[in-house]
Amino acid sequence: MKRIISICLTVILILGFVACSGEQASLETASVLSNDLSSPMFSLDGVIYTLPVHFSELEANGWRPYDPNNRFATDILEPDDFVTWELIAGDQNVGVTFTNLSEEVLPISESYITVVSVFFEMHSAQLVLPGNIMLGSTYEDVIAAYGEPSSWHTSEDPPSLLMFHSSDDVTLQIVINTEGNLVTIMSMHYWDS
């Protein structure tokens, strides 16, 4: 009888281990940045988020508003209104847009981030878009990841703006410095449809 109980406990432990291992594998898969252009996922300093993302998710990872005038906690947004802001974490910074996606007036801190962007020499955060595109990626990297842009614009200056409309909800804007052929500005926009 003890032997049967021992075998049953061993089987239960093995099944529990397999179940936990399978659960861990799915958690790891969910934490991998998508290569799909239509995915609103991005990585910020190694942490993956999905637009729109509530500010509290970034705040939990050490991001704070750059707020020398102490307005972040008191300023409000009307429904569908938005405001751009800079977030900092240590010596890193990133540009974001907060949008009030509700039907009520909300403080900025209770709104969702709908745009995330970095500009070379202005933002130091490590932002990675689907397809592993980041500041310093080449034009060829961008085309390999996303294909031909939905639209593009070349100004008189060296930079070229490439736009990728991946879905009704997500647009990527990539600026390539044509002299160096490198990404110097990039942003991901979520549009509430």
Beta strands, then each sheet from edge to edge (+ up, - down):
strand 1: 41-44
strand 2: 47-50
strand 3: 53-54
strand 4: 64-65
strand 5: 76-77
strand 6: 82-89
strand 7: 92-99
strand 8: 106-107
strand 9: 112-119
strand 10: 127-128
strand 11: 151-154
strand 12: 159-165
strand 13: 170-177
strand 14: 182-190
sheet 1: 2+ 1- 10+
sheet 2: 3+ 9- 7+ 6- 4+
sheet 3: 3+ 9- 14+ 13- 12+ 11-
sheet 4: 5+ 8-
end
